[in-house]
Amino acid sequence: MSTGLFAGSFDPFTIGHDSIVRRALPLFDKLVIGVGLNDKKKYTTTTDERVKAIQDVYANEPKVEVVAFSDCTMDLAKRVGAGFIVKGVRNVRDFEFERDQAEINRLVGNIETILLYSEPELACVSSSAVRELRAFGKDVDKFLPKSK
């Protein structure tokens, strides 16, 4: 069984993330979405709230499993039996960061990374932009996937 891992902080999980998940699903028998907790980051929602929100989006998708983690992504990949880490790339900055991270994951964790480029109309969507809009009281519903 082939398993992929799509990991991030997902604060919040956006339509851009959803696009990556939906496009990665045909590549794997199972896709684990790892919701990370990094003590150095300040989150607007708890890990449990983020996990629940993502589980709601994929409630009818048996190939998706959502888990929380607070250690290294490559360690989570080993625990869940993932052969690949899936990452979304919106622009050149994302690409350069993810390329370097992918090389470290390969050298240290012996795990490959698959980069999926964002759909052009979603390239501007980021969790930070959604958080900022939300902080100013703007409606962000169009940037968040609907629960099924």
DSSP file (Angstrom, degrees, kcal/mol; ACC not computed):
  #  RESIDUE AA STRUCTURE BP1 BP2  ACC     N-H-->O    O-->H-N    N-H-->O    O-->H-N    TCO  KAPPA ALPHA  PHI   PSI    X-CA   Y-CA   Z-CA
    1    1 A M              0   0    0      0, 0.0     2,-0.4     0, 0.0    27,-0.0   0.000 360.0 360.0 360.0 128.7    0.0    0.0    0.0
    2    2 A S        -     0   0    0     80,-0.1    27,-1.7    81,-0.0    28,-1.7  -0.748 360.0-170.9 -91.7 133.0    1.5    3.4   -1.0
    3    3 A T  E     -a   30   0A   0     -2,-0.4    80,-2.2    78,-0.4    81,-1.0  -0.979   5.9-166.2-126.4 134.3    1.1    6.2    1.6
    4    4 A G  E     -ab  31  84A   0     26,-2.3    28,-2.9    -2,-0.4     2,-0.5  -0.835  11.1-143.7-112.8 156.3    1.9    9.9    1.2
    5    5 A L  E     -ab  32  85A   0     79,-2.1    81,-3.6    -2,-0.3     2,-0.6  -0.984  10.8-172.7-123.2 125.2    2.2   12.5    3.9
    6    6 A F  E     +ab  33  86A   0     26,-3.0    28,-1.8    -2,-0.5     2,-0.3  -0.951  22.2 179.8-114.6 107.7    1.1   16.1    3.5
    7    7 A A  E     +a   34   0A   0     -2,-0.6     2,-0.3    79,-0.6    28,-0.2  -0.840  15.3 119.9-117.4 147.4    2.3   17.9    6.6
    8    8 A G  E     -a   35   0A   0     26,-2.2    28,-2.9    -2,-0.3    -2,-0.0  -0.968  66.6 -96.0-179.2 178.9    2.0   21.5    7.7
    9    9 A S        -     0   0    0     -2,-0.3     4,-0.1    26,-0.2    -1,-0.1   0.808  44.3-163.3 -83.6 -30.3    0.7   23.8   10.5
   10   10 A F    >   -     0   0    0      2,-0.2     3,-0.6     1,-0.2    44,-0.1   0.907  11.0-178.6  50.7  54.0   -2.6   24.4    8.5
   11   11 A D  T 3  S+     0   0    0      1,-0.6   120,-0.2    33,-0.0    -1,-0.2  -0.709  87.8   2.1-119.7  77.6   -3.6   27.5   10.6
   12   12 A P  T 3  S-     0   0    0      0, 0.0    -1,-0.6     0, 0.0     2,-0.5   0.581  91.6-131.0 -96.8 171.9   -6.0   27.6    8.8
   13   13 A F    <   -     0   0    0     -3,-0.6     2,-0.1    -4,-0.1   113,-0.0  -0.712  38.9-161.5 -76.5 121.2   -6.3   24.8    6.3
   14   14 A T     >  -     0   0    0     -2,-0.5     4,-2.3   130,-0.2   130,-0.3  -0.421  35.5-100.5-105.8 175.4   -7.1   26.7    3.0
   15   15 A I  H  > S+     0   0    0    128,-2.2     4,-2.0     1,-0.2   129,-0.1   0.765 123.4  60.0 -64.8 -24.9   -8.6   25.9   -0.4
   16   16 A G  H  > S+     0   0    0    127,-0.3     4,-1.7     2,-0.2    -1,-0.2   0.920 106.1  45.3 -67.1 -44.1   -5.0   25.9   -1.6
   17   17 A H  H  > S+     0   0    0      1,-0.2     4,-2.5     2,-0.2    -2,-0.2   0.927 111.7  53.1 -61.9 -44.8   -4.2   23.0    0.8
   18   18 A D  H  X S+     0   0    0     -4,-2.3     4,-2.8     1,-0.2     5,-0.2   0.886 105.7  53.9 -59.0 -40.3   -7.4   21.3   -0.2
   19   19 A S  H  X S+     0   0    0     -4,-2.0     4,-2.0     2,-0.2    -1,-0.2   0.910 108.8  48.6 -61.3 -42.6   -6.3   21.5   -3.9
   20   20 A I  H  X S+     0   0    0     -4,-1.7     4,-1.9     2,-0.2    -2,-0.2   0.929 112.4  48.9 -63.7 -45.0   -3.0   19.8   -3.1
   21   21 A V  H  X S+     0   0    0     -4,-2.5     4,-2.0     1,-0.2     3,-0.2   0.947 111.8  47.9 -59.6 -49.4   -4.8   17.0   -1.2
   22   22 A R  H  < S+     0   0    0     -4,-2.8    -1,-0.2     1,-0.2    -2,-0.2   0.847 114.5  46.2 -63.9 -33.9   -7.3   16.4   -3.9
   23   23 A R  H  < S+     0   0    0     -4,-2.0    -1,-0.2    -5,-0.2    -2,-0.2   0.762 113.8  48.9 -79.8 -24.6   -4.6   16.3   -6.6
   24   24 A A  H >X S+     0   0    0     -4,-1.9     3,-1.9    -3,-0.2     4,-0.6   0.765  91.5  80.5 -82.7 -26.9   -2.3   14.0   -4.5
   25   25 A L  G >< S+     0   0    0     -4,-2.0     3,-1.4     1,-0.3    -1,-0.2   0.857  87.0  54.4 -51.8 -43.9   -5.1   11.5   -3.7
   26   26 A P  G 34 S+     0   0    0      0, 0.0    -1,-0.3     0, 0.0    -2,-0.1   0.704 102.3  61.3 -66.0 -14.8   -4.9    9.6   -7.0
   27   27 A L  G <4 S+     0   0    0     -3,-1.9     2,-0.3    -4,-0.2    -2,-0.2   0.665 107.7  40.7 -82.6 -16.5   -1.2    9.1   -6.4
   28   28 A F    <<  -     0   0    0     -3,-1.4   -25,-0.2    -4,-0.6     3,-0.1  -0.889  65.0-136.4-134.3 157.4   -1.5    7.1   -3.2
   29   29 A D  S    S+     0   0    0    -27,-1.7     2,-0.3    -2,-0.3   -26,-0.2   0.764 102.2  16.1 -76.2 -28.6   -3.6    4.4   -1.6
   30   30 A K  E     -a    3   0A   0    -28,-1.7   -26,-2.3    -3,-0.0     2,-0.5  -0.997  65.2-160.5-147.1 139.7   -3.6    6.5    1.6
   31   31 A L  E     -ac   4  64A   0     32,-3.2    34,-2.0    -2,-0.3     2,-0.5  -0.977  10.0-158.1-124.6 118.7   -2.8   10.2    2.3
   32   32 A V  E     -ac   5  65A   0    -28,-2.9   -26,-3.0    -2,-0.5     2,-0.7  -0.827   4.7-153.4 -95.2 128.3   -2.0   11.2    5.8
   33   33 A I  E     -ac   6  66A   0     32,-3.3    34,-2.5    -2,-0.5     2,-0.6  -0.913  12.4-157.2-101.2 113.6   -2.4   14.9    6.6
   34   34 A G  E     -ac   7  67A   0    -28,-1.8   -26,-2.2    -2,-0.7     2,-0.8  -0.824   2.6-155.9 -96.2 119.1   -0.1   15.7    9.5
   35   35 A V  E     -ac   8  68A   0     32,-3.4    34,-2.1    -2,-0.6   -26,-0.2  -0.841  21.3-146.6 -97.9 108.6   -1.1   18.8   11.5
   36   36 A G  E     - c   0  69A   0    -28,-2.9     2,-0.5    -2,-0.8    34,-0.2  -0.411  14.8-158.4 -84.2 150.0    2.1   20.1   13.1
   37   37 A L        -     0   0    0     32,-1.7     2,-0.5    34,-0.1   -28,-0.0  -0.982  12.3-178.4-123.8 116.0    2.6   21.8   16.5
   38   38 A N    >   -     0   0    0     -2,-0.5     3,-2.2     1,-0.1    33,-0.1  -0.970  22.9-148.1-118.1 118.3    5.7   23.9   16.7
   39   39 A D  T 3  S+     0   0    0     -2,-0.5    -1,-0.1     1,-0.3    31,-0.0   0.687  97.5  61.7 -59.9 -18.2    6.3   25.5   20.1
   40   40 A K  T 3  S+     0   0    0      2,-0.0     2,-0.3    -3,-0.0    -1,-0.3   0.599  94.5  76.8 -84.5 -11.2    8.0   28.4   18.3
   41   41 A K  S <  S-     0   0    0     -3,-2.2     2,-0.6     0, 0.0    -3,-0.0  -0.713  73.4-137.6-100.4 150.4    4.9   29.3   16.4
   42   42 A K        -     0   0    0     -2,-0.3     2,-0.3     2,-0.0    -3,-0.1  -0.940  25.3-158.8-105.8 121.5    1.8   31.2   17.7
   43   43 A Y        -     0   0    0     -2,-0.6     3,-0.1     1,-0.1     4,-0.0  -0.674  22.3-148.6-101.8 153.2   -1.4   29.6   16.5
   44   44 A T  S    S+     0   0    0     -2,-0.3     2,-0.3     1,-0.1    -1,-0.1   0.608  88.6  30.3 -92.2 -14.2   -4.9   31.1   16.2
   45   45 A T  S    S-     0   0    0      3,-0.0    -1,-0.1     2,-0.0     2,-0.0  -0.946  91.4-100.2-137.5 159.9   -6.5   27.7   16.9
   46   46 A T     >  -     0   0    0     -2,-0.3     4,-2.1     1,-0.1     5,-0.2  -0.301  32.9-111.9 -74.6 163.7   -5.5   24.6   18.8
   47   47 A T  H  > S+     0   0    0      1,-0.2     4,-2.9     2,-0.2     5,-0.2   0.915 119.7  53.8 -60.3 -43.4   -4.1   21.6   17.2
   48   48 A D  H  > S+     0   0    0      1,-0.2     4,-2.5     2,-0.2    -1,-0.2   0.894 108.2  49.7 -60.4 -39.9   -7.3   19.6   18.1
   49   49 A E  H  > S+     0   0    0      2,-0.2     4,-2.3     1,-0.2    -1,-0.2   0.902 112.3  47.5 -65.8 -40.5   -9.4   22.3   16.4
   50   50 A R  H  X S+     0   0    0     -4,-2.1     4,-2.0     2,-0.2    -2,-0.2   0.918 112.6  48.8 -67.2 -43.1   -7.2   22.2   13.2
   51   51 A V  H  X S+     0   0    0     -4,-2.9     4,-2.7     1,-0.2    -2,-0.2   0.944 112.9  48.0 -59.8 -48.1   -7.3   18.4   13.1
   52   52 A K  H  X S+     0   0    0     -4,-2.5     4,-2.3     1,-0.2    -2,-0.2   0.903 109.5  52.5 -60.9 -44.0  -11.1   18.4   13.5
   53   53 A A  H  X S+     0   0    0     -4,-2.3     4,-1.4     1,-0.2    -1,-0.2   0.905 113.1  44.1 -60.9 -41.2  -11.7   21.0   10.8
   54   54 A I  H  X S+     0   0    0     -4,-2.0     4,-1.7     2,-0.2    -2,-0.2   0.899 110.6  54.4 -71.6 -40.5   -9.6   19.0    8.3
   55   55 A Q  H  < S+     0   0    0     -4,-2.7    -2,-0.2     1,-0.2    -1,-0.2   0.892 106.0  54.0 -58.3 -38.8  -11.3   15.7    9.3
   56   56 A D  H >< S+     0   0    0     -4,-2.3    92,-1.6     1,-0.2     3,-1.0   0.886 105.1  53.4 -62.8 -38.9  -14.6   17.4    8.6
   57   57 A V  H 3< S+     0   0    0     -4,-1.4     3,-0.3    90,-0.3    -1,-0.2   0.881 119.3  33.9 -63.3 -37.7  -13.5   18.3    5.1
   58   58 A Y  T >< S+     0   0    0     -4,-1.7     3,-2.2     1,-0.2     6,-0.2   0.039  77.1 124.1-109.0  25.8  -12.5   14.7    4.3
   59   59 A A  T <  S+     0   0    0     -3,-1.0    -1,-0.2     1,-0.3    -2,-0.1   0.797  81.8  42.4 -56.1 -30.6  -15.2   12.9    6.3
   60   60 A N  T 3  S+     0   0    0     -3,-0.3    -1,-0.3    -4,-0.2    -2,-0.1   0.182  94.8  90.0-103.2  16.5  -16.3   11.1    3.2
   61   61 A E    X   -     0   0    0     -3,-2.2     3,-1.8     1,-0.1    -1,-0.1  -0.871  53.0-172.7-116.3  98.2  -12.8   10.3    1.8
   62   62 A P  T 3  S+     0   0    0      0, 0.0    -1,-0.1     0, 0.0    -3,-0.0   0.682  80.7  65.2 -66.3 -17.4  -11.6    7.0    3.2
   63   63 A K  T 3  S+     0   0    0    -33,-0.1   -32,-3.2   -35,-0.0     2,-0.4   0.574  89.1  83.8 -80.5  -7.9   -8.1    7.4    1.8
   64   64 A V  E <   +c   31   0A   0     -3,-1.8     2,-0.4    -6,-0.2   -32,-0.2  -0.827  51.4 179.1-104.3 132.6   -7.4   10.4    4.1
   65   65 A E  E     -c   32   0A   0    -34,-2.0   -32,-3.3    -2,-0.4     2,-0.5  -0.994  13.4-154.1-125.4 135.9   -6.2   10.2    7.7
   66   66 A V  E     +c   33   0A   0     -2,-0.4     2,-0.3   -34,-0.2   -32,-0.2  -0.946  19.9 169.9-115.1 126.6   -5.6   13.3    9.8
   67   67 A V  E     -c   34   0A   0    -34,-2.5   -32,-3.4    -2,-0.5     2,-0.3  -0.959  27.9-129.7-134.5 151.6   -3.1   13.2   12.7
   68   68 A A  E     +c   35   0A   0     -2,-0.3     2,-0.3   -34,-0.2   -32,-0.2  -0.718  30.0 174.7 -94.0 150.5   -1.4   15.7   15.0
   69   69 A F  E     -c   36   0A   0    -34,-2.1   -32,-1.7    -2,-0.3     4,-0.1  -0.991  27.2-173.5-153.0 155.6    2.3   15.6   15.5
   70   70 A S        +     0   0    0     -2,-0.3   -31,-0.2   -34,-0.2     2,-0.1   0.254  67.1  72.6-132.5   9.4    5.0   17.7   17.3
   71   71 A D  S    S-     0   0    0      1,-0.2     2,-0.1   -33,-0.1   -34,-0.1  -0.271  97.7 -44.5-109.0-160.5    8.2   16.0   16.1
   72   72 A C    >>  -     0   0    0      1,-0.1     4,-2.0    -2,-0.1     3,-0.7  -0.428  46.5-130.0 -71.7 138.5   10.1   16.0   12.9
   73   73 A T  H 3> S+     0   0    0      1,-0.3     4,-2.6     2,-0.2     5,-0.2   0.883 108.7  54.7 -56.5 -41.7    8.1   15.5    9.7
   74   74 A M  H 3> S+     0   0    0      1,-0.2     4,-1.7     2,-0.2    -1,-0.3   0.824 106.6  52.3 -66.2 -28.2   10.4   12.7    8.5
   75   75 A D  H <> S+     0   0    0     -3,-0.7     4,-2.2     2,-0.2    -1,-0.2   0.898 108.9  49.4 -71.0 -40.2    9.8   10.9   11.8
   76   76 A L  H  X S+     0   0    0     -4,-2.0     4,-2.4     1,-0.2     6,-0.2   0.918 107.5  55.8 -61.1 -42.4    6.1   11.1   11.3
   77   77 A A  H  X>S+     0   0    0     -4,-2.6     5,-2.6     1,-0.2     4,-0.6   0.912 108.5  47.0 -56.6 -43.8    6.5    9.8    7.8
   78   78 A K  H ><5S+     0   0    0     -4,-1.7     3,-0.8     3,-0.2    -1,-0.2   0.917 110.7  52.5 -64.5 -42.8    8.3    6.7    9.1
   79   79 A R  H 3<5S+     0   0    0     -4,-2.2    -2,-0.2     1,-0.2    -1,-0.2   0.883 115.1  40.1 -61.8 -39.1    5.6    6.2   11.8
   80   80 A V  H 3<5S-     0   0    0     -4,-2.4    -1,-0.2    -5,-0.1    -2,-0.2   0.450 113.2-115.8 -92.4   0.9    2.7    6.3    9.3
   81   81 A G  T <<5 +     0   0    0     -3,-0.8   -78,-0.4    -4,-0.6     2,-0.4   0.783  53.6 167.2  73.9  27.6    4.6    4.3    6.7
   82   82 A A      < -     0   0    0     -5,-2.6    -1,-0.2    -6,-0.2   -78,-0.2  -0.606  26.6-168.4 -79.5 130.7    4.7    7.1    4.1
   83   83 A G  S    S+     0   0    0    -80,-2.2    29,-1.0    -2,-0.4     2,-0.3   0.609  74.2  32.6 -87.7 -15.0    7.1    6.6    1.2
   84   84 A F  E     -bd   4 112A   0    -81,-1.0   -79,-2.1    27,-0.2     2,-0.5  -0.993  66.0-139.8-144.1 147.3    6.7   10.3    0.1
   85   85 A I  E     -bd   5 113A   0     27,-2.4    29,-3.1    -2,-0.3     2,-0.5  -0.928  24.3-147.9-102.0 131.5    6.2   13.7    1.6
   86   86 A V  E     +bd   6 114A   0    -81,-3.6   -79,-0.6    -2,-0.5     2,-0.4  -0.869  19.1 179.8-102.3 130.9    3.8   15.8   -0.5
   87   87 A K  E     - d   0 115A   0     27,-2.6    29,-2.9    -2,-0.5     2,-0.4  -0.978  21.3-136.0-131.7 145.6    4.4   19.6   -0.6
   88   88 A G  E     - d   0 116A   0     -2,-0.4     2,-0.4    27,-0.2    29,-0.2  -0.806  16.2-161.0 -98.4 142.3    2.6   22.4   -2.3
   89   89 A V  E     + d   0 117A   0     27,-2.2    29,-2.8    -2,-0.4     3,-0.1  -0.986  17.3 171.5-128.2 123.1    4.5   25.1   -4.1
   90   90 A R        -     0   0    0     -2,-0.4     2,-0.2    27,-0.2    -1,-0.1   0.753  66.0  -9.0 -98.4 -30.1    3.0   28.5   -5.0
   91   91 A N  S  > S-     0   0    0      1,-0.0     4,-2.4    26,-0.0    -1,-0.2  -0.851  83.3 -75.0-156.2-176.4    6.0   30.5   -6.1
   92   92 A V  H  > S+     0   0    0     -2,-0.2     4,-2.7     2,-0.2     5,-0.2   0.875 124.5  54.9 -63.3 -39.6    9.8   30.6   -6.5
   93   93 A R  H  > S+     0   0    0      1,-0.2     4,-2.1     2,-0.2    -1,-0.2   0.941 110.4  46.0 -59.7 -47.2   10.3   31.3   -2.7
   94   94 A D  H  > S+     0   0    0      1,-0.2     4,-3.1     2,-0.2     5,-0.3   0.928 111.9  52.8 -59.3 -44.9    8.3   28.3   -1.8
   95   95 A F  H  X S+     0   0    0     -4,-2.4     4,-2.8     1,-0.2     5,-0.2   0.933 109.3  47.1 -58.6 -48.7   10.2   26.2   -4.4
   96   96 A E  H  X S+     0   0    0     -4,-2.7     4,-1.8     2,-0.2    -1,-0.2   0.909 115.3  45.8 -63.0 -42.1   13.6   27.2   -3.1
   97   97 A F  H  X S+     0   0    0     -4,-2.1     4,-2.3    -5,-0.2    -2,-0.2   0.949 116.4  44.6 -63.4 -48.8   12.6   26.5    0.5
   98   98 A E  H  X S+     0   0    0     -4,-3.1     4,-2.7     1,-0.2    -2,-0.2   0.837 109.1  56.5 -68.6 -33.6   10.9   23.2   -0.3
   99   99 A R  H  X S+     0   0    0     -4,-2.8     4,-1.9    -5,-0.3    -1,-0.2   0.940 110.9  43.9 -61.6 -46.7   13.8   22.0   -2.5
  100  100 A D  H  X S+     0   0    0     -4,-1.8     4,-2.0    -5,-0.2    -2,-0.2   0.913 115.0  48.7 -64.7 -42.9   16.3   22.5    0.3
  101  101 A Q  H  X S+     0   0    0     -4,-2.3     4,-2.7     1,-0.2    -2,-0.2   0.896 109.1  53.6 -63.6 -40.2   13.9   20.8    2.8
  102  102 A A  H  X S+     0   0    0     -4,-2.7     4,-2.1     1,-0.2    -1,-0.2   0.894 107.6  50.6 -61.5 -40.6   13.4   17.9    0.4
  103  103 A E  H  X S+     0   0    0     -4,-1.9     4,-2.7     2,-0.2    -1,-0.2   0.905 111.1  48.0 -66.2 -41.0   17.1   17.3    0.1
  104  104 A I  H  X>S+     0   0    0     -4,-2.0     4,-3.1     2,-0.2     5,-0.6   0.936 111.6  50.4 -63.0 -46.2   17.5   17.3    3.9
  105  105 A N  H  X5S+     0   0    0     -4,-2.7     4,-1.3     1,-0.2     6,-1.3   0.871 113.3  46.6 -60.3 -36.6   14.6   14.8    4.2
  106  106 A R  H  X5S+     0   0    0     -4,-2.1     4,-0.9     4,-0.2    -2,-0.2   0.927 117.2  41.7 -70.8 -45.3   16.2   12.6    1.6
  107  107 A L  H  <5S+     0   0    0     -4,-2.7    -2,-0.2    -5,-0.2    -3,-0.2   0.895 129.2  26.8 -71.0 -40.8   19.7   12.7    3.1
  108  108 A V  H  <5S+     0   0    0     -4,-3.1    -3,-0.2    -5,-0.2    -2,-0.2   0.877 135.8  26.5 -90.9 -42.7   18.7   12.3    6.7
  109  109 A G  H  <<S-     0   0    0     -4,-1.3    -3,-0.2    -5,-0.6    -2,-0.1   0.475  91.8-130.0-103.8  -3.1   15.3   10.5    6.6
  110  110 A N     <  +     0   0    0     -4,-0.9     2,-0.4    -5,-0.3    -4,-0.2   0.894  64.8 130.7  54.0  42.7   15.7    8.6    3.3
  111  111 A I        -     0   0    0     -6,-1.3    -1,-0.2    -9,-0.2    -2,-0.2  -0.990  51.2-134.9-129.3 136.9   12.3    9.9    2.2
  112  112 A E  E     -d   84   0A   0    -29,-1.0   -27,-2.4    -2,-0.4     2,-0.4  -0.494  13.3-139.3 -88.0 158.0   11.5   11.5   -1.2
  113  113 A T  E     -d   85   0A   0    -29,-0.2     2,-0.5    -2,-0.2   -27,-0.2  -0.950   4.3-154.9-119.3 137.2    9.4   14.6   -1.6
  114  114 A I  E     -d   86   0A   0    -29,-3.1   -27,-2.6    -2,-0.4     2,-0.5  -0.960  12.5-152.9-109.3 123.7    6.8   15.2   -4.3
  115  115 A L  E     -d   87   0A   0     -2,-0.5     2,-0.5   -29,-0.2   -27,-0.2  -0.853   8.2-168.4 -98.1 127.2    6.2   18.9   -5.2
  116  116 A L  E     -d   88   0A   0    -29,-2.9   -27,-2.2    -2,-0.5     2,-0.2  -0.970  19.1-133.3-113.2 126.0    2.8   19.8   -6.5
  117  117 A Y  E     -d   89   0A   0     -2,-0.5   -27,-0.2   -29,-0.2   -29,-0.0  -0.523  26.8-107.7 -78.8 142.8    2.5   23.3   -8.0
  118  118 A S        -     0   0    0    -29,-2.8    -1,-0.1    -2,-0.2     5,-0.1  -0.270  35.8 -99.1 -65.6 152.7   -0.5   25.4   -7.0
  119  119 A E    >>  -     0   0    0      1,-0.1     3,-2.5  -103,-0.1     4,-0.6  -0.558  40.1-116.1 -66.3 139.3   -3.3   26.0   -9.4
  120  120 A P  G >4 S+     0   0    0      0, 0.0     3,-1.1     0, 0.0     4,-0.3   0.838 113.9  54.7 -51.4 -39.9   -2.6   29.6  -10.7
  121  121 A E  G 34 S+     0   0    0      1,-0.2     3,-0.2     2,-0.1    -2,-0.0   0.625 111.3  46.4 -71.8 -10.5   -5.8   31.0   -9.3
  122  122 A L  G X4 S+     0   0    0     -3,-2.5     3,-1.7     1,-0.1    -1,-0.2   0.392  79.7 100.8-108.2   1.1   -4.8   29.8   -5.8
  123  123 A A  T << S+     0   0    0     -3,-1.1    -2,-0.1    -4,-0.6    -1,-0.1   0.751  82.7  51.2 -61.2 -24.2   -1.2   31.0   -5.8
  124  124 A C  T 3  S+     0   0    0     -4,-0.3     2,-0.5    -3,-0.2    -1,-0.3   0.560  87.0 102.0 -88.9  -7.9   -2.0   34.0   -3.7
  125  125 A V    <   +     0   0    0     -3,-1.7     2,-0.3     4,-0.1  -111,-0.1  -0.656  44.4 155.8 -84.2 123.3   -3.9   32.0   -1.0
  126  126 A S     >  -     0   0    0     -2,-0.5     4,-2.2     1,-0.1     5,-0.2  -0.976  52.3-119.4-141.2 155.5   -1.9   31.4    2.1
  127  127 A S  H  > S+     0   0    0     -2,-0.3     4,-2.8     1,-0.2     5,-0.2   0.893 115.3  54.3 -59.6 -39.8   -2.7   30.7    5.7
  128  128 A S  H  > S+     0   0    0      1,-0.2     4,-2.4     2,-0.2    -1,-0.2   0.911 108.0  48.5 -63.7 -40.6   -0.9   33.9    6.8
  129  129 A A  H  > S+     0   0    0      2,-0.2     4,-2.6     1,-0.2    -1,-0.2   0.920 112.8  48.5 -63.8 -42.1   -3.0   36.0    4.4
  130  130 A V  H  X S+     0   0    0     -4,-2.2     4,-2.6     2,-0.2    -2,-0.2   0.913 111.2  50.1 -64.7 -42.3   -6.2   34.3    5.7
  131  131 A R  H  X S+     0   0    0     -4,-2.8     4,-2.3     2,-0.2    -1,-0.2   0.915 111.8  48.5 -61.3 -42.5   -5.2   34.9    9.3
  132  132 A E  H  X S+     0   0    0     -4,-2.4     4,-1.3     2,-0.2    -2,-0.2   0.932 112.1  47.5 -65.5 -45.6   -4.4   38.6    8.6
  133  133 A L  H  <>S+     0   0    0     -4,-2.6     5,-2.6     1,-0.2     3,-0.5   0.922 112.6  50.2 -59.4 -43.8   -7.8   39.1    6.8
  134  134 A R  H ><5S+     0   0    0     -4,-2.6     3,-1.9     1,-0.2    -1,-0.2   0.890 105.2  56.8 -61.7 -40.3   -9.6   37.4    9.7
  135  135 A A  H 3<5S+     0   0    0     -4,-2.3    -1,-0.2     1,-0.3    -2,-0.2   0.791 106.2  51.2 -62.6 -28.0   -7.7   39.6   12.2
  136  136 A F  T 3<5S-     0   0    0     -4,-1.3    -1,-0.3    -3,-0.5    -2,-0.2   0.257 123.3-106.5 -93.1  11.6   -9.2   42.6   10.4
  137  137 A G  T < 5 +     0   0    0     -3,-1.9    -3,-0.2     1,-0.2     2,-0.2   0.661  68.9 149.5  77.6  16.2  -12.7   41.2   10.6
  138  138 A K      < -     0   0    0     -5,-2.6     2,-0.5    -6,-0.2    -1,-0.2  -0.524  55.2-105.6 -83.3 151.2  -12.9   40.3    6.9
  139  139 A D        +     0   0    0     -2,-0.2     3,-0.2     1,-0.1    -1,-0.1  -0.644  38.9 174.2 -75.4 121.5  -14.9   37.3    5.7
  140  140 A V    >   +     0   0    0     -2,-0.5     3,-2.3     1,-0.1     4,-0.3   0.272  42.3 112.9-111.9   9.1  -12.5   34.6    4.7
  141  141 A D  G >  S+     0   0    0      1,-0.3     3,-1.6     2,-0.2    -1,-0.1   0.823  71.2  61.5 -54.6 -34.8  -15.0   31.8    3.9
  142  142 A K  G 3  S+     0   0    0      1,-0.3    -1,-0.3    -3,-0.2    -2,-0.1   0.668 103.2  52.1 -69.1 -12.8  -14.1   31.8    0.2
  143  143 A F  G <  S+     0   0    0     -3,-2.3  -128,-2.2     2,-0.1  -127,-0.3   0.421  99.3  76.5 -99.0  -0.2  -10.5   30.8    1.2
  144  144 A L  S <  S-     0   0    0     -3,-1.6  -130,-0.2    -4,-0.3     2,-0.0  -0.919  83.2-117.2-115.4 135.5  -11.6   27.8    3.3
  145  145 A P        -     0   0    0      0, 0.0     2,-0.3     0, 0.0    -2,-0.1  -0.342  33.5-112.5 -68.0 151.3  -12.7   24.4    2.1
  146  146 A K        -     0   0    0    -89,-0.1     2,-0.2     1,-0.1    -5,-0.0  -0.625  26.6-116.0 -84.5 140.4  -16.3   23.4    2.9
  147  147 A S              0   0    0     -2,-0.3   -90,-0.3     1,-0.1   -91,-0.1  -0.487 360.0 360.0 -70.6 145.2  -16.9   20.5    5.3
  148  148 A K              0   0    0    -92,-1.6   -91,-0.1    -2,-0.2    -1,-0.1   0.449 360.0 360.0 -89.2 360.0  -18.6   17.6    3.6
